[in-house]
Amino acid sequence: LTTATLPERLEAALVALGPPTVRCAAALVDVADVHASHPDEAAHVAGAVLRRRAEHAGGRTLLSRLTGAPRPIATDGQRRPVPPPGWVWSLAHDDDVVVAVATTDPEVLALGVDVEPFRALEPAMVRIIRRGDDADLDPLLLFVIKEATYKAWSVLGGRLLEHHDVRVCAGDGEAGTVRAIVPSATDGAEFHGRYSAVDGRWLALVIARSRSASSSLSRAAT
Ligand SMILES: CC(C)(COP(=O)(O)OP(=O)(O)OC[C@H]1O[C@@H](n2cnc3c(N)ncnc32)[C@H](O)[C@@H]1OP(=O)(O)O)[C@@H](O)C(=O)NCCC(=O)NCCS
């Protein structure tokens, strides 16, 4: 029997997904965060419904808590929250929760996180998400891994991607581990992903590592 709250369980799951150098946090979507948010942050979602304003503010509250970043946290032209120098970070929300990850680890070039509540997807949506050569995973999980990959890819300056632009391959044999690649990318960009199921949600954390870290990882795997 556990008495941990949903955010505590999500936070623990995220910690288990990442290397120790990645800080993780989770919180419920809470309208109180809207009142605490900076007007410059709120301006980005001024016309949105209250729940959207709450998740936006909640994400920034978590990022600031994780990193000490002063508010307001700026948003760039690609909708990305702008981290302080030396940090990389990512956030995601579903209807109930906000999750965030951040690190100053120099071997981590970019992070991507995503969370989605379990649901069945229409066959047409599955076709949009799944490539023929993707790992044999639940389509919603593939979606979550691909969205997290896109966030990390975008932080590295990558273009807008379709789901079919990302191939999800089996990882190094460890359960819950995948590699995501963008086959059309000339530099062979590769992302390391880990996922788990928490309270009826898929949670994925994707990391782009520096080339030196990636090659030492693959050496370790052979
Ligand atoms: C970025 C994107 C994946 C976010 O997905 P979402 O379901 O809208 O929302 P999530 O809760 O998962 O994540 C939203 C957060 O991601 C972050 N984000 C938004 N755009 C981002 C980008 N280009 N790069 C990195 N992070 C981004 C923001 O922090 C955002 O929250 P905020 O607006 O409150 O600050 C989506 O909006 C998007 O731009 N998709 C187009 C590309 C795509 O999905 N291709 C298919 C997969 S390869």
The ligand as an SDF file (V2000), in Angstrom:
LIG
                    3D

 48 50  0  0  0  0  0  0  0  0999 V2000
    5.6530   20.4510  -28.9520 C   0  0  0  0  0  0  0  0  0  0  0  0
    4.4480   19.5330  -29.0110 C   0  0  0  0  0  0  0  0  0  0  0  0
    4.9580   18.1310  -29.3630 C   0  0  0  0  0  0  0  0  0  0  0  0
    3.7940   19.5670  -27.6200 C   0  0  0  0  0  0  0  0  0  0  0  0
    2.7620   18.6660  -27.5090 O   0  0  0  0  0  0  0  0  0  0  0  0
    1.3580   19.0070  -26.7590 P   0  0  0  0  0  0  0  0  0  0  0  0
    0.6010   17.7410  -26.7560 O   0  0  0  0  0  0  0  0  0  0  0  0
    0.7980   20.2350  -27.3550 O   0  0  0  0  0  0  0  0  0  0  0  0
    1.6690   19.3820  -25.2740 O   0  0  0  0  0  0  0  0  0  0  0  0
    2.5850   18.7640  -24.1290 P   0  0  0  0  0  0  0  0  0  0  0  0
    1.8690   18.9610  -22.8760 O   0  0  0  0  0  0  0  0  0  0  0  0
    3.0920   17.4080  -24.4570 O   0  0  0  0  0  0  0  0  0  0  0  0
    3.8650   19.7170  -24.1560 O   0  0  0  0  0  0  0  0  0  0  0  0
    3.6840   21.0820  -24.2010 C   0  0  0  0  0  0  0  0  0  0  0  0
    4.9600   21.7730  -23.7980 C   0  0  0  0  0  0  0  0  0  0  0  0
    6.0200   21.4210  -24.6670 O   0  0  0  0  0  0  0  0  0  0  0  0
    6.9050   22.5530  -24.7670 C   0  0  0  0  0  0  0  0  0  0  0  0
    7.1110   22.8240  -26.1740 N   0  0  0  0  0  0  0  0  0  0  0  0
    6.2730   23.4160  -27.0430 C   0  0  0  0  0  0  0  0  0  0  0  0
    6.8460   23.4830  -28.2510 N   0  0  0  0  0  0  0  0  0  0  0  0
    8.0640   22.9150  -28.1310 C   0  0  0  0  0  0  0  0  0  0  0  0
    9.1270   22.6900  -29.0400 C   0  0  0  0  0  0  0  0  0  0  0  0
    9.0740   23.0720  -30.3130 N   0  0  0  0  0  0  0  0  0  0  0  0
   10.2330   22.0980  -28.5720 N   0  0  0  0  0  0  0  0  0  0  0  0
   10.3450   21.7090  -27.2980 C   0  0  0  0  0  0  0  0  0  0  0  0
    9.3630   21.8890  -26.3780 N   0  0  0  0  0  0  0  0  0  0  0  0
    8.2360   22.4930  -26.8130 C   0  0  0  0  0  0  0  0  0  0  0  0
    6.2280   23.7140  -24.0600 C   0  0  0  0  0  0  0  0  0  0  0  0
    6.8350   23.8550  -22.7960 O   0  0  0  0  0  0  0  0  0  0  0  0
    4.7970   23.2650  -23.9300 C   0  0  0  0  0  0  0  0  0  0  0  0
    4.1270   23.7020  -22.7870 O   0  0  0  0  0  0  0  0  0  0  0  0
    3.7320   25.2480  -22.5850 P   0  0  0  0  0  0  0  0  0  0  0  0
    3.1840   25.7200  -23.8860 O   0  0  0  0  0  0  0  0  0  0  0  0
    2.7450   25.2200  -21.4890 O   0  0  0  0  0  0  0  0  0  0  0  0
    5.0410   25.8980  -22.2300 O   0  0  0  0  0  0  0  0  0  0  0  0
    3.4110   19.9760  -30.0400 C   0  0  0  0  0  0  0  0  0  0  0  0
    2.7910   21.1140  -29.6310 O   0  0  0  0  0  0  0  0  0  0  0  0
    3.9900   20.2450  -31.4020 C   0  0  0  0  0  0  0  0  0  0  0  0
    4.4930   21.3270  -31.6780 O   0  0  0  0  0  0  0  0  0  0  0  0
    3.8920   19.2630  -32.3110 N   0  0  0  0  0  0  0  0  0  0  0  0
    4.3390   19.3780  -33.6670 C   0  0  0  0  0  0  0  0  0  0  0  0
    5.3830   18.3420  -33.9770 C   0  0  0  0  0  0  0  0  0  0  0  0
    4.9190   16.9540  -33.6820 C   0  0  0  0  0  0  0  0  0  0  0  0
    4.2340   16.7000  -32.7150 O   0  0  0  0  0  0  0  0  0  0  0  0
    5.3050   16.0010  -34.5400 N   0  0  0  0  0  0  0  0  0  0  0  0
    4.9530   14.6310  -34.3080 C   0  0  0  0  0  0  0  0  0  0  0  0
    5.8840   13.9350  -33.3760 C   0  0  0  0  0  0  0  0  0  0  0  0
    7.4680   13.7290  -34.1080 S   0  0  0  0  0  0  0  0  0  0  0  0
  1  2  1  0
  2  3  1  0
  2  4  1  0
  2 36  1  0
  4  5  1  0
  5  6  1  0
  6  7  2  0
  6  8  1  0
  6  9  1  0
  9 10  1  0
 10 11  2  0
 10 12  1  0
 10 13  1  0
 13 14  1  0
 14 15  1  0
 15 16  1  0
 15 30  1  0
 16 17  1  0
 17 18  1  0
 17 28  1  0
 18 19  1  0
 18 27  1  0
 19 20  2  0
 20 21  1  0
 21 22  1  0
 21 27  2  0
 22 23  1  0
 22 24  2  0
 24 25  1  0
 25 26  2  0
 26 27  1  0
 28 29  1  0
 28 30  1  0
 30 31  1  0
 31 32  1  0
 32 33  2  0
 32 34  1  0
 32 35  1  0
 36 37  1  0
 36 38  1  0
 38 39  2  0
 38 40  1  0
 40 41  1  0
 41 42  1  0
 42 43  1  0
 43 44  2  0
 43 45  1  0
 45 46  1  0
 46 47  1  0
 47 48  1  0
M  END
$$$$
